[in-house]
Amino acid sequence: MAIDKSNRPHVSKDGFVWNSDGFLIGNIVDADIETTVSIKIDSITAEKVNVETGGLLKVKIPNKVFDGKSHEISFEPLDGEPLQLNLIVDPSLRNLSRSDLRPIRPNGVQLAYGENLLSLKADNNMELLDKNLQKSSLDMPAGNISDYNLTRVVEALHVQTEALHALLQKTSHAPLYQDQSSQEVGRTPAIASTLNKRYGDLLEEVIYRTNGHDVIWLGVIDWNFRIQRPQHLAAGLAQLGCRVLYISIVFKEADEKGLFEIIGSPAMGVFEVRLKLNGVIPPNIYGGFSDEQVNAILAALDELGQIVGLRSPVVVVQYPSWYPVAAGIQGATVVHDCLDLVSGFDNVPSEMVKLEEKLVRNSDIVVTTSAPLQEHVAPIRSSVIIRNGADVDFFSKAYEVEHSVTSASPVIGYFGAIAHWFEVDWILEAAIAEPDWNFVLIGSTDGADVEKIRALPNVQLLGERPYSELPSHLANFDIAIIPFKLIDLIICTNPVKLYEYMAGGKAVVASAMPEVVAATDLVYIAKDAKDFISKIQIALEEDNKELRAKRVSWAQNHSWISRSQEFVNMLSVSEPKVSIIVLSYNNWIYTSATLWSILSHSNYRNLEIIVVDNGSKDSSPRNLNLFAARDNRIEVILSDDNLGYAGGNNLGLRAATGEYIILLNNDVYVTDGWVRDLVRPLLLDSSIGLVSPITNNIGNEQKVKINYSNMSEMALEARKVVRRHKRSRFETDSVAFFCAAIRREVVEEVGLLDESYGQGFFEDDDYCMRVRQAGYRIQIVDDVFIHHHLSASFDALGSDRKHALMEVNKAIFEEKWGKWKPHHYREAPDFG
């Protein structure tokens, strides 16, 4: 096609992104589906493609250019000149150095919601652009606002409200300011630049890494303290595509710049974050946090989540003091990575032991590092074993060094903590019995009495050494040792150094720890000091190239990246499919608000949304089909007739394919993370068959005292309420079905809702009776709040007809179950 030179296709200001699937994606402005563009990389034609609708260009890039280097790319319209720019590389790609990346630096902030896009310009003339709202205005004939067009206006306004609210959350702590360094008086800097100044230069890289799971790492050590399991797993998850926010265990006071700062990126895709708190700063994490400190930490994490756009976060907890923090993050999948037996440490407060039991009991997933540790937590709940590993490539440097045991003074080496569990007496006896052996011990000696070996001429205590030096020390070892006392702590330990020693090809002599004995027959096991000396002697005599190669080969099956893959695989099955059934009958304004809230606040990956229209006479059927067209998770079932509450929901129940099913009225508005938090009790306890959240408007024990005037206020006030009741459940005989989650096997055993109740009322009480009769428990989930308008459909009947219907159905209920017990409010703080 002929292209006007004054308005010829050109590269969008936002640039292009090269994603991890190998596609280059971006926009060609002023192009249409008839525009053909030739794409060249370093002057070599890659492909000729047609621009898609809206100027979208998507082209597969050859694998040969996935080399971590910068490349020049050009787009050449058929009759235009080449347009050159640097290739922008998604940080999720493997084996790239950060210096090779070209992050996008947009001139403004774009907030997307479904197909609605608002663009906030970062200049003095801020304008809102909403394509759907503009289109709705054009579609409306003068003097005749159709229900359909009004709905589109309401939807667009809803989007604008949500987007502006998000933007206000991002900028409320520091409004845009005049850039004093600018030569242009009164120039306002870009929002992205402003946020970078507030939160750190790595913020953009954090924001644009959006491919895999979002992981908040609540660890037991800071990144640079000692390189151990936390750092290796975090880096491995990032290598596999996750965005990892590694929270420092050191806090700062809040300042005018906000409540967090990104202080570094120690590995690709891992971002170390320091939280800045209001109030008293905890001296460390090991003594626990006060309620005020927990709230301050959660406020900082809230701000972090809003700024970087956290989605369905996975929260990894490695020390019990973090539990009340993790439990307060709405919608999070909480993973307790149980490193050791906490009660086995002699410096752990008793409060931490009690808190660990809560953490084990209430986490979504518990990971243990050994079989004995798994057995230890088994009385409380099941766990997944993901053992420790090694950076095999790093420690195999010791194997690559040519080494043979020819010296009359072999080196018997150790690196790691030398604490109360270390067999100092074994070293003492061996050093005295074999004066020609040199013992080199690397590590902190806090908690160990080493004075009796310090003076020995053939024992060297080198203290801690940088992690980067360990392979060179390992290369000098003839034998590597793990002389630990078989106390409860050590019995439950899976020692990292076993894998690191073996990766270096070294013969290992160790105590009879269950995990070491079970791991491999390549280790020499010692039962006491005398046997320790004997096994070292045997290991020295037997060591050869073939055995070293076998050890390295064994270690290669226990790399940290393989452990990280186990972790990711575990996460992939941690979100069972959930089916949400929304029953719609007229009242499209309510239904659309409910659906928008589900789409924007569920943050659950494995979701099926079934909307059953119960014979609506307004525009609901047509609008529902439009909703389904924009989101493939939505299935619409249209009934010609009003089948009543039970009959309509039964249509959805028959169609549902999820392991867990949520019945949801069309006059509710859900809150962040509600799906994960609501089904959690069902996932953790098979005796629970049915759960329901708390709400603002209901006539039973689910009602809470709460005040708000709009949905933005509701979200903030609801968060305060649910955080006061973290992981709290209330046992009850019945719940209201404005929102109710049921496990599939309960539906299969108990059956569908009883349709004899006609239009509705009492079918929820009836179903609760049947669930309890089948032996299942019913609970109110006190840390999930859902706004409920109450009786949006039934109010249309009028008070007289509504009362008559209730009386008829009450009689049906009492004929089946005896006298109905009226519901009542809960007598407890926050409730009633």
C-alpha positions in Angstrom: 0.0 0.0 0.0 1.1 3.6 -0.5 2.2 5.2 2.7 2.0 8.9 3.3 5.7 10.0 4.0 4.5 12.5 6.5 2.8 9.9 8.5 4.6 6.7 7.6 4.7 3.7 10.0 7.3 4.2 12.8 8.3 2.4 16.0 6.2 3.0 19.0 7.7 5.2 21.8 7.2 2.3 24.2 9.7 0.2 22.1 9.7 -3.5 21.7 10.1 -6.4 24.1 11.9 -9.6 23.2 10.1 -12.1 25.5 11.2 -15.4 26.8 9.3 -17.4 24.2 11.6 -15.8 21.5 9.1 -13.4 20.1 9.7 -9.7 19.5 6.5 -7.9 20.3 5.7 -4.2 19.9 3.7 -1.7 17.9 4.2 0.0 14.6 2.3 3.4 14.8 0.3 4.5 11.8 0.4 1.0 10.3 -2.5 -1.3 9.5 -3.0 -4.9 8.5 -1.9 -4.2 4.9 1.5 -2.9 6.0 4.3 -5.4 5.4 7.5 -4.9 7.4 10.9 -6.4 6.8 12.7 -7.2 10.0 16.5 -7.3 10.0 18.9 -8.2 12.8 22.4 -6.9 12.4 21.6 -6.1 8.7 20.5 -9.8 8.1 16.8 -10.2 7.2 15.0 -12.3 9.8 11.5 -12.3 8.4 8.9 -10.3 6.5 5.6 -10.1 8.4 2.3 -8.3 8.1 1.4 -5.9 10.9 -1.6 -7.2 12.9 -4.7 -5.3 13.9 -3.9 -2.2 15.8 -0.3 -2.0 14.6 0.8 -5.0 16.6 3.9 -6.7 15.3 4.9 -10.1 16.5 7.9 -12.0 14.9 9.8 -15.0 15.9 13.5 -14.3 16.4 16.1 -17.0 15.5 17.6 -18.8 18.4 21.1 -18.0 17.2 20.8 -14.5 18.5 20.0 -15.6 22.1 23.6 -15.0 23.0 23.4 -12.3 25.7 24.7 -9.6 23.4 23.2 -6.3 22.2 21.9 -6.4 18.6 20.7 -3.8 16.2 17.3 -4.4 14.7 15.6 -2.5 11.9 12.1 -2.3 10.7 11.7 -1.5 7.0 8.3 -0.7 5.6 8.1 -1.6 1.9 8.5 1.9 0.7 10.2 3.5 3.7 13.6 3.9 5.2 14.9 1.6 8.0 14.1 2.6 11.6 16.8 1.5 13.9 16.8 0.9 17.7 18.6 -1.3 20.2 17.1 -4.7 20.9 15.2 -4.7 24.2 15.8 -8.0 26.0 13.4 -9.5 28.6 15.4 -10.1 31.8 13.9 -13.6 32.1 16.1 -14.9 29.3 18.9 -17.2 30.5 22.6 -16.6 30.5 22.5 -12.8 30.0 24.5 -10.3 31.9 22.7 -7.2 33.2 24.9 -4.9 31.2 23.5 -6.4 28.0 19.9 -5.5 28.8 18.1 -2.5 27.4 15.1 -2.0 29.7 12.1 0.0 28.4 11.8 3.5 29.9 8.3 4.7 29.1 7.3 8.3 29.1 4.2 7.5 31.2 2.5 4.8 33.2 0.0 2.5 31.5 -2.6 0.8 33.6 -4.4 -2.1 31.8 -7.6 -3.8 32.9 -8.9 -6.4 30.5 -9.2 -4.7 27.1 -9.5 -1.3 28.7 -6.4 0.8 28.7 -5.7 4.1 30.4 -2.6 6.0 29.6 -1.5 8.7 32.0 0.8 11.2 30.4 3.7 12.3 32.5 3.7 15.9 31.4 1.9 19.0 32.5 -1.2 18.1 30.5 -2.4 14.9 32.1 -5.2 13.3 30.1 -7.1 10.1 30.4 -7.7 8.1 27.3 -10.1 5.2 27.4 -10.9 3.7 24.1 -14.0 1.9 25.3 -15.5 5.0 26.9 -14.9 7.0 23.8 -16.5 4.3 21.7 -19.5 4.1 24.1 -20.0 7.8 23.7 -20.1 7.4 19.9 -22.5 4.6 20.0 -25.2 6.4 22.0 -27.9 8.0 20.0 -29.1 11.4 21.2 -31.7 11.2 23.9 -31.6 7.4 24.0 -29.1 5.8 26.3 -29.5 2.0 25.8 -28.9 -0.4 28.7 -26.0 -1.9 26.7 -24.2 1.4 26.2 -24.9 2.5 29.8 -23.3 -0.7 30.9 -20.2 0.0 28.8 -20.0 3.5 30.3 -20.2 2.0 33.8 -17.6 -0.6 33.0 -15.2 2.1 31.6 -15.8 4.4 34.6 -15.1 1.4 36.8 -11.8 0.8 35.1 -10.9 4.5 35.4 -11.7 4.4 39.1 -9.6 1.3 39.7 -6.7 2.6 37.6 -6.7 6.1 39.2 -6.9 4.5 42.7 -3.9 2.3 41.8 -2.0 5.4 40.6 -2.9 7.3 43.7 -1.6 4.5 45.8 1.7 4.6 43.9 2.2 8.3 44.2 0.5 9.2 47.4 3.7 9.3 49.5 5.6 11.7 47.1 3.7 13.7 44.5 5.3 14.6 41.3 7.7 17.5 41.8 9.6 20.1 39.8 12.9 18.8 38.6 15.3 21.5 39.8 18.1 20.2 37.7 16.1 20.5 34.5 16.9 23.4 32.1 13.2 23.7 31.4 11.5 25.6 34.2 8.4 23.9 35.5 9.2 20.6 33.8 7.6 17.5 35.5 9.8 14.4 35.4 8.4 11.1 34.2 6.6 9.0 36.8 8.9 6.1 36.1 11.9 8.4 36.9 10.2 9.6 40.1 9.6 6.1 41.3 13.2 5.1 40.6 14.3 8.0 42.8 12.0 6.8 45.5 12.6 3.1 45.4 16.0 2.5 43.6 17.4 2.4 40.1 16.5 -1.3 39.7 12.8 -0.6 40.0 12.1 -0.7 36.3 13.9 -4.1 36.0 11.7 -5.4 38.8 8.5 -4.1 37.2 9.2 -5.5 33.7 10.1 -9.0 34.9 6.6 -10.5 34.8 6.8 -14.0 33.3 6.8 -16.5 36.1 5.7 -16.7 39.8 6.1 -13.7 42.0 8.1 -14.8 45.1 8.5 -12.9 48.3 11.4 -14.5 50.2 11.2 -14.1 54.0 14.5 -15.6 54.8 16.6 -16.4 57.9 19.7 -14.6 56.7 20.6 -11.6 54.6 21.9 -12.4 51.1 25.6 -11.7 51.8 25.9 -13.3 55.2 26.6 -16.9 54.2 25.7 -18.4 50.8 23.5 -21.3 51.7 20.2 -22.8 50.8 18.1 -19.6 50.8 20.3 -17.8 48.2 20.8 -20.9 46.0 17.0 -21.7 45.9 16.1 -18.0 45.3 18.6 -17.7 42.5 17.4 -21.0 41.0 13.8 -19.9 41.0 14.8 -16.7 39.3 16.7 -18.6 36.7 13.6 -20.6 36.0 11.6 -17.4 35.3 10.3 -16.3 38.7 10.5 -12.7 40.0 12.1 -13.1 43.5 11.9 -10.3 46.0 14.4 -11.2 48.7 13.4 -9.3 51.9 16.4 -8.2 54.0 16.2 -9.1 57.7 17.6 -5.6 58.5 15.0 -2.8 58.6 15.2 1.0 58.3 13.1 3.8 59.5 10.5 5.1 57.1 11.2 8.3 55.4 9.7 10.7 52.8 10.7 8.3 50.0 8.4 5.5 51.0 8.4 2.2 52.8 10.9 0.1 50.8 14.0 0.4 48.7 15.6 -2.0 46.3 19.1 -2.3 47.4 20.6 -4.7 44.9 20.2 -7.6 42.5 22.7 -10.2 43.5 21.5 -12.6 40.8 19.5 -12.2 37.6 15.9 -11.9 38.6 16.5 -11.7 42.3 16.0 -8.3 43.9 17.1 -7.6 47.5 14.6 -5.3 49.2 14.9 -3.4 52.5 11.7 -2.5 54.2 11.3 0.9 55.9 9.1 0.9 58.9 7.1 3.3 61.0 7.4 2.9 64.7 9.9 0.9 66.7 12.4 -1.0 64.4 13.0 -4.7 65.4 16.6 -5.3 66.4 16.5 -8.5 64.4 14.0 -11.2 63.2 15.0 -13.9 65.7 13.1 -12.7 68.7 9.8 -12.2 66.9 7.8 -9.1 66.1 5.2 -7.1 68.1 1.7 -6.6 66.6 2.7 -3.0 65.7 5.8 -4.2 64.0 3.9 -6.8 62.0 1.5 -4.2 60.8 4.4 -1.9 59.8 6.0 -4.7 57.9 2.7 -5.5 56.1 2.3 -1.8 55.2 5.7 -1.8 53.6 4.9 -5.0 51.7 1.6 -3.6 50.6 3.4 -0.6 49.1 5.9 -2.9 47.4 3.1 -5.0 46.0 1.3 -2.0 44.6 4.4 -0.5 43.0 5.8 -3.6 41.3 2.4 -5.2 40.6 2.6 -8.4 42.5 0.4 -11.2 41.2 -0.6 -14.3 43.1 2.6 -14.1 45.3 4.3 -17.1 46.7 5.7 -16.3 50.1 8.6 -18.4 51.2 9.0 -18.4 55.0 12.2 -19.8 56.5 11.9 -18.6 60.1 8.9 -18.7 62.4 8.9 -15.0 63.3 7.8 -14.2 59.8 4.6 -16.3 60.2 2.2 -13.4 61.2 3.6 -11.3 58.3 3.1 -14.1 55.7 -0.4 -14.8 57.0 -1.4 -11.2 56.5 -0.5 -11.1 52.8 -3.9 -11.6 51.0 -4.1 -14.3 48.5 -0.5 -15.5 49.0 0.6 -19.1 48.7 2.6 -19.5 51.9 5.4 -22.0 51.6 7.3 -22.9 54.8 10.7 -24.0 53.8 11.6 -25.9 57.0 15.4 -25.8 57.0 16.1 -27.3 60.4 14.5 -28.4 63.6 14.1 -25.0 65.2 13.8 -26.5 68.7 17.2 -28.1 68.3 19.0 -24.7 68.4 20.1 -23.8 72.0 19.6 -20.0 71.4 16.0 -20.1 70.0 13.3 -18.6 72.3 10.5 -20.9 73.3 8.0 -18.5 71.7 9.6 -19.3 68.3 9.0 -23.0 68.8 5.3 -22.4 69.4 5.1 -20.0 66.5 6.8 -22.7 64.3 3.9 -25.1 65.1 1.4 -22.4 63.8 3.5 -21.9 60.7 3.6 -25.6 60.0 -0.1 -26.1 60.6 -1.3 -23.1 58.6 1.1 -22.8 55.6 -0.3 -23.8 52.3 2.8 -26.0 51.6 5.5 -27.2 54.0 8.8 -28.2 52.5 11.2 -30.2 54.6 14.9 -30.9 53.8 15.1 -34.4 55.2 13.1 -37.6 55.9 13.6 -37.3 59.7 12.4 -33.6 59.6 9.4 -34.8 57.5 8.7 -37.4 60.2 9.0 -34.7 62.9 6.3 -32.5 61.4 4.1 -35.4 60.3 1.9 -35.4 63.4 0.8 -31.8 62.5 0.6 -32.1 58.7 2.2 -33.6 55.5 5.2 -32.1 53.8 7.2 -32.3 50.6 10.9 -33.2 50.8 13.2 -31.0 48.8 16.7 -31.7 49.9 19.8 -29.5 49.8 22.1 -29.5 46.9 25.3 -27.9 45.5 26.4 -25.4 42.9 28.1 -28.3 41.1 29.8 -26.2 38.5 31.3 -23.9 41.2 32.6 -26.6 43.5 33.8 -28.9 40.7 36.6 -26.4 40.2 38.2 -28.3 43.1 37.9 -31.5 41.1 39.4 -29.9 38.0 42.6 -29.2 39.9 45.0 -32.1 39.5 45.5 -33.7 42.9 46.9 -36.9 44.3 47.4 -38.1 47.8 51.1 -38.5 47.9 52.1 -36.2 50.8 53.0 -37.7 54.1 51.0 -34.9 55.6 47.5 -35.1 54.1 45.0 -32.3 54.7 41.8 -33.3 56.5 39.5 -30.4 55.8 36.1 -28.9 56.9 34.1 -25.8 56.1 30.9 -24.7 57.7 29.6 -23.7 61.1 31.6 -25.0 64.1 29.0 -24.9 66.8 27.8 -27.0 69.8 26.9 -29.9 67.4 30.5 -30.2 66.1 32.6 -33.2 67.4 35.6 -31.2 68.7 36.7 -34.3 70.7 37.0 -36.3 67.5 39.4 -33.7 66.0 41.3 -33.6 69.3 41.8 -37.4 69.4 42.6 -37.7 65.7 45.1 -34.8 65.7 46.9 -36.3 68.7 46.9 -39.9 67.3 48.0 -38.8 63.8 50.4 -35.8 64.2 51.3 -36.0 60.4 47.7 -35.2 59.5 46.9 -31.5 59.1 43.4 -30.5 60.1 42.1 -27.3 58.4 38.8 -26.1 59.8 37.1 -23.2 58.1 34.1 -21.5 59.8 32.8 -19.5 62.7 33.4 -21.2 66.1 30.5 -19.4 67.9 29.0 -21.9 70.4 31.8 -24.4 70.3 34.6 -24.9 72.8 37.6 -25.1 70.5 40.3 -24.1 73.0 41.5 -27.6 73.5 42.4 -28.0 69.8 43.5 -24.4 69.1 47.0 -25.0 70.5 47.6 -28.2 68.6 50.3 -27.7 65.9 48.5 -29.7 63.3 45.1 -28.0 63.7 44.3 -24.7 61.8 41.2 -22.7 62.7 40.9 -20.3 59.8 37.6 -18.7 60.8 35.1 -17.8 58.1 36.2 -17.3 54.6 34.3 -15.8 51.6 32.2 -18.2 49.7 34.1 -17.4 46.5 37.3 -19.0 48.1 35.8 -22.3 49.1 36.6 -24.3 45.9 40.2 -23.3 46.2 40.3 -24.5 49.8 38.4 -27.7 48.9 41.0 -28.4 46.2 43.7 -28.6 48.9 41.7 -31.1 51.0 42.7 -34.7 50.8 39.7 -35.8 52.9 36.6 -33.7 53.7 34.9 -34.3 57.0 31.4 -33.8 58.6 32.0 -34.7 62.3 28.6 -33.9 63.9 27.0 -35.0 67.1 23.9 -37.1 66.6 21.6 -34.8 68.5 18.0 -34.2 67.4 19.0 -31.1 65.4 21.6 -33.1 63.4 19.5 -36.2 63.0 17.0 -34.0 61.1 19.8 -32.3 59.0 20.5 -32.7 55.4 24.1 -31.3 55.2 24.8 -29.0 52.3 28.5 -29.6 52.5 28.0 -33.3 51.6 26.9 -32.2 48.1 29.6 -29.5 47.9 32.4 -31.9 48.9 31.2 -34.5 46.5 31.0 -32.0 43.6 34.7 -31.4 44.3 35.4 -35.2 44.0 36.6 -35.4 47.6 36.4 -38.5 49.8 34.0 -37.7 52.7 34.1 -39.1 56.2 31.0 -38.2 58.2 29.0 -39.1 61.3 26.2 -41.5 60.9 23.5 -38.9 60.1 20.4 -40.6 58.6 20.4 -38.4 55.5 24.1 -39.0 54.8 23.8 -42.8 55.3 20.8 -42.9 53.0 22.2 -40.6 50.4 25.1 -42.7 49.0 27.5 -45.6 49.7 30.4 -43.4 48.6 30.7 -41.8 52.0 32.8 -43.3 54.9 30.6 -43.4 58.0 32.2 -43.1 61.4 30.5 -44.0 64.7 33.0 -42.6 67.2 36.4 -40.9 67.5 38.3 -44.1 67.0 36.3 -45.1 64.0 36.7 -41.6 62.7 40.4 -42.0 62.6 40.1 -45.5 61.0 37.7 -44.3 58.3 40.0 -41.4 57.4 42.9 -43.8 57.0 40.8 -46.1 54.8 39.6 -43.2 52.7 43.2 -42.0 52.2 44.3 -45.5 51.1 41.4 -46.0 48.7 41.1 -42.6 47.0 41.7 -42.7 43.3 40.6 -41.0 40.0 37.8 -43.4 39.4 36.2 -42.8 42.8 36.6 -39.0 42.4 34.8 -39.2 39.1 32.0 -41.2 40.7 31.5 -38.7 43.4 31.3 -35.8 40.9 28.9 -37.8 38.8 26.7 -38.4 41.9 26.8 -34.7 42.8 25.6 -33.7 39.3 22.2 -35.2 40.1 21.9 -32.9 43.2 22.4 -29.5 41.8 20.6 -26.4 43.1 18.9 -25.8 39.8 17.4 -29.3 40.0 16.1 -28.5 43.5 14.7 -25.3 42.3 12.9 -27.1 39.5 11.4 -29.4 42.1 10.2 -26.3 43.9 8.6 -24.9 40.8 7.0 -28.3 40.0 5.5 -28.3 43.5 4.1 -24.8 43.0 2.5 -25.8 39.7 0.3 -28.4 41.5 -0.4 -26.2 44.6 -3.3 -24.3 42.9 -6.0 -26.9 42.2 -8.7 -25.8 39.7 -11.4 -23.7 41.3 -14.8 -23.2 39.6 -16.7 -20.0 40.4 -20.4 -20.2 39.7 -22.1 -16.8 39.4 -25.9 -16.9 39.2 -27.3 -14.0 37.2 -30.8 -12.7 37.0 -31.4 -9.2 35.6 -29.6 -6.5 37.6 -26.8 -6.3 35.0 -25.2 -3.4 36.8 -24.7 -5.6 39.9 -23.6 -8.6 37.8 -21.0 -6.6 35.8 -19.5 -5.2 39.0 -19.3 -8.7 40.5 -17.5 -10.0 37.4 -15.1 -7.1 37.2 -14.2 -7.7 40.8 -13.6 -11.4 40.2 -11.3 -10.6 37.2 -9.3 -7.9 39.0 -9.0 -9.3 42.5 -8.9 -13.1 42.4 -5.2 -13.4 41.6 -5.6 -17.1 41.2 -4.0 -18.9 38.2 -6.2 -22.0 37.9 -9.7 -20.5 37.7 -12.9 -21.3 35.8 -15.7 -18.8 35.9 -19.2 -20.1 35.0 -21.9 -17.5 34.7 -25.4 -19.0 34.7 -28.1 -16.5 33.4 -31.4 -17.5 34.9 -33.7 -16.2 32.2 -32.8 -12.5 32.5 -35.1 -10.1 30.5 -32.6 -7.3 30.4 -29.4 -7.1 28.4 -27.6 -9.5 30.7 -27.4 -12.4 28.2 -25.8 -10.3 25.4 -23.4 -8.6 27.8 -22.3 -11.9 29.4 -21.4 -13.2 26.0 -19.2 -10.1 25.5 -17.5 -10.8 28.8 -16.9 -14.3 27.8 -15.4 -13.2 24.5 -12.8 -11.1 26.3 -11.7 -13.7 28.8 -11.3 -17.4 28.0 -11.8 -18.4 31.6 -15.5 -17.4 31.5 -18.2 -19.8 30.3 -21.7 -18.5 30.0 -24.8 -20.8 30.4 -28.0 -19.2 29.2 -31.3 -20.6 30.6 -34.5 -19.7 28.8 -36.4 -19.9 32.0 -35.8 -18.8 35.6 -35.0 -22.1 37.3 -34.8 -20.6 40.8 -31.7 -20.2 42.9 -31.1 -24.0 43.3 -32.0 -24.9 39.7 -29.7 -22.2 38.3 -26.8 -23.1 40.5 -27.3 -26.7 39.7 -26.7 -25.9 36.0 -23.4 -24.5 37.0 -22.5 -27.4 39.3 -23.1 -29.8 36.5 -20.8 -27.9 34.2 -18.0 -27.2 36.7 -14.7 -29.0 36.3 -12.9 -27.7 39.3 -11.7 -29.6 42.4 -13.3 -26.9 44.5 -16.5 -25.0 43.6 -17.5 -21.5 44.8 -21.2 -20.5 44.6 -21.3 -16.7 44.3 -24.2 -14.3 44.1 -24.2 -11.6 41.5 -24.6 -8.8 44.0 -21.1 -9.1 45.7 -17.7 -7.5 45.3 -14.7 -9.6 46.1 -11.4 -8.5 47.7 -7.8 -9.2 46.8 -6.7 -12.9 47.0 -10.1 -14.1 48.1 -10.0 -17.4 46.1 -6.8 -18.8 47.6 -7.7 -17.6 51.1 -11.3 -19.0 50.9 -10.4 -22.5 49.7 -7.4 -22.8 52.1 -9.3 -24.5 54.9 -10.7 -27.1 52.4 -7.1 -27.7 51.1 -5.6 -28.2 54.6 -8.4 -30.2 56.3 -10.4 -32.9 54.5 -12.9 -33.0 57.3 -14.1 -29.5 56.3 -16.7 -29.7 53.5 -18.1 -26.2 53.2 -16.8 -22.7 54.0 -18.0 -19.1 53.6 -16.4 -15.6 54.2 -17.4 -12.7 56.5 -19.4 -9.9 55.1 -21.0 -6.5 55.7 -24.6 -7.4 55.1 -26.1 -10.8 56.3 -28.3 -12.0 59.1 -26.0 -14.5 60.8 -22.6 -15.0 62.4 -20.8 -13.9 59.3 -21.7 -10.2 59.7 -18.9 -7.9 60.8 -19.0 -4.3 61.9 -17.4 -2.2 59.1 -18.0 1.2 57.5 -17.2 2.4 54.0 -18.8 4.4 51.3 -17.3 3.0 48.2 -15.3 -0.1 47.0 -11.9 1.6 47.4 -12.7 2.3 51.0 -14.1 -1.2 51.4 -10.9 -2.8 50.3 -8.8 -0.8 52.8 -11.2 -1.3 55.7 -11.7 -5.0 54.9 -7.9 -5.5 54.9 -7.8 -4.1 58.5 -10.5 -6.5 59.6 -9.2 -9.7 58.0 -5.7 -9.0 59.3 -7.0 -8.8 62.8 -8.3 -12.4 62.2 -5.4 -13.9 60.3 -6.0 -17.7 59.8 -9.0 -17.6 62.1 -11.9 -20.0 61.5 -15.3 -20.1 63.2 -17.1 -23.5 63.5 -20.8 -23.2 62.7 -23.8 -25.2 61.7 -24.8 -23.2 58.6 -23.6 -20.4 56.4 -25.2 -18.1 53.8 -24.7 -19.0 50.2 -24.0 -15.4 48.9 -20.6 -17.0 48.7 -19.8 -20.6 49.6 -16.9 -22.8 48.7 -17.4 -26.6 48.5 -15.0 -29.4 47.8 -16.1 -31.5 44.8 -16.3 -34.8 46.6 -18.9 -33.2 49.0 -21.1 -32.3 46.0 -20.7 -35.8 44.6 -21.6 -37.4 47.9 -24.3 -35.0 49.1 -25.7 -34.1 45.7 -27.0 -30.9 44.1 -29.1 -28.2 45.7 -32.7 -29.1 46.4 -34.8 -27.5 43.7 -38.0 -27.9 45.6 -37.3 -24.5 47.2 -38.3 -22.9 43.9 -37.1 -19.3 43.4 -35.1 -19.4 46.6 -34.7 -19.1 50.4 -33.7 -21.9 52.8 -31.9 -24.0 50.2 -28.5 -22.9 51.8 -29.7 -24.0 55.2 -31.0 -27.2 53.7 -27.6 -27.9 52.0 -25.7 -27.2 55.2 -27.8 -29.8 57.0 -27.0 -32.3 54.4 -23.3 -31.5 54.5 -23.2 -32.0 58.3 -25.3 -35.1 58.0 -22.6 -36.5 55.7 -20.1 -36.0 58.5 -18.4 -32.8 57.2 -17.7 -29.7 59.2 -18.7 -26.1 58.2 -16.6 -23.0 58.9 -16.7 -19.3 58.5 -13.4 -18.0 57.2 -12.7 -14.9 59.2 -9.8 -13.7 57.1 -11.8 -13.3 53.9 -14.2 -10.4 53.5 -16.6 -10.0 50.6 -19.0 -7.1 50.1 -22.6 -8.2 49.8 -25.4 -5.9 48.6 -28.0 -8.5 49.9 -31.1 -9.7 48.0 -30.6 -7.7 44.9 -32.9 -10.1 42.9 -35.4 -10.8 45.7 -35.9 -7.2 46.5 -37.5 -6.8 43.1 -40.3 -9.1 44.3 -41.6 -6.6 46.8 -41.7 -7.1 50.6 -45.0 -9.0 50.6 -44.1 -11.6 48.0 -40.7 -12.0 49.4 -42.1 -12.7 52.9 -44.7 -15.1 51.5 -41.9 -17.0 49.6 -39.8 -17.3 52.8 -42.8 -18.7 54.7 -43.5 -21.3 52.0 -39.9 -22.4 51.9 -39.5 -22.4 55.7 -42.3 -24.9 55.8 -40.5 -27.1 53.2 -37.4 -27.0 55.3 -39.1 -27.8 58.6 -40.9 -30.8 57.0 -37.5 -32.2 56.2 -35.4 -31.2 59.2 -37.7 -30.2 62.0 -38.1 -26.7 63.5 -35.8 -24.2 61.9 -33.4 -22.4 64.2 -33.2 -18.6 63.5 -29.8 -17.2 62.7 -28.1 -14.8 65.1 -25.1 -12.5 65.1 -21.8 -13.5 66.6 -21.0 -12.0 70.0 -17.4 -11.1 69.6 -15.3 -8.0 68.8 -15.7 -6.9 65.2 -18.8 -8.9 64.7 -22.6 -8.3 64.8 
